[in-house]
């Protein structure tokens, strides 16, 4: 009978441990899928991509890329202004 009691106690302990792990997993999934957390991760990813695009691995500015982006922006603004005057 004591083996049965030990067996039952062991099963109950396993069930309790499984419930605890499952609760932690559900809480983690809830936190990961929260809209604020998703937005935070997206902003962080964009910041990282922007930094990688505008800085060298040593941290110096990539002047040629920044100049190209500025030139493209100026060109688009110029085209938009030109179209407004024509139209």
C-alpha positions as CSV (number, residue, x, y, z in Angstrom):
1,X,0.0,0.0,0.0
2,X,2.9,2.4,0.7
3,X,4.1,1.9,-2.9
4,X,0.7,3.0,-4.1
5,X,0.7,6.1,-1.9
6,X,4.2,6.9,-3.1
7,X,3.2,6.4,-6.7
8,X,0.1,8.6,-6.2
9,X,2.2,11.3,-4.6
10,X,4.7,11.1,-7.4
11,X,2.0,11.4,-10.0
12,X,0.5,14.4,-8.2
13,X,3.9,16.0,-8.0
14,X,4.4,15.5,-11.7
15,X,1.0,17.0,-12.4
16,X,1.7,20.0,-10.2
17,X,5.1,20.6,-12.0
18,X,3.5,20.2,-15.4
19,X,0.8,22.8,-14.4
20,X,3.4,25.2,-13.2
21,X,5.4,24.8,-16.5
22,X,2.3,25.2,-18.6
23,X,1.2,28.4,-16.6
24,X,4.7,29.9,-17.2
25,X,4.5,29.0,-20.9
26,X,1.0,30.6,-21.3
27,X,2.2,33.7,-19.5
28,X,5.2,34.0,-21.7
29,X,3.1,33.5,-24.9
30,X,0.7,36.2,-23.6
31,X,3.5,38.6,-23.0
32,X,5.1,37.9,-26.4
33,X,1.9,38.5,-28.3
34,X,0.8,41.7,-26.5
35,X,0.4,44.5,-29.0
36,X,2.8,46.8,-27.1
37,X,5.5,44.1,-27.0
38,X,5.1,43.5,-30.8
39,X,5.4,47.2,-31.5
40,X,8.4,47.5,-29.2
41,X,10.2,44.6,-31.0
42,X,9.3,46.2,-34.4
43,X,10.7,49.6,-33.3
44,X,13.8,47.9,-32.0
45,X,14.3,46.0,-35.3
46,X,13.9,49.3,-37.3
47,X,16.4,51.1,-35.1
48,X,18.9,48.3,-35.6
49,X,18.4,48.2,-39.4
50,X,18.7,52.0,-39.6
51,X,21.9,51.9,-37.6
52,X,23.4,49.1,-39.7
53,X,22.5,51.1,-42.9
54,X,24.0,54.4,-41.7
55,X,27.0,53.3,-39.6
56,X,30.0,51.1,-40.2
57,X,30.7,48.2,-37.8
58,X,33.2,50.5,-36.0
59,X,30.5,53.2,-35.5
60,X,31.5,55.7,-38.2
61,X,28.9,57.3,-40.3
62,X,28.5,56.0,-43.9
63,X,28.5,59.3,-45.6
64,X,28.0,57.9,-49.1
65,X,24.7,56.1,-48.0
66,X,23.4,59.1,-46.1
67,X,24.2,61.4,-49.1
68,X,22.5,59.1,-51.5
69,X,19.4,59.0,-49.3
70,X,19.3,62.8,-48.9
71,X,19.8,63.2,-52.7
72,X,16.9,60.8,-53.4
73,X,14.7,62.7,-50.9
74,X,15.5,66.0,-52.5
75,X,14.8,64.6,-56.0
76,X,11.4,63.3,-54.9
77,X,10.5,66.6,-53.3
78,X,11.6,68.4,-56.5
79,X,9.6,66.1,-58.7
80,X,6.5,66.6,-56.4
81,X,6.9,70.4,-56.6
82,X,7.4,70.3,-60.3
83,X,4.2,68.2,-60.8
84,X,2.2,70.6,-58.6
85,X,3.3,73.6,-60.7
86,X,2.4,71.8,-63.9
87,X,-0.9,70.6,-62.7
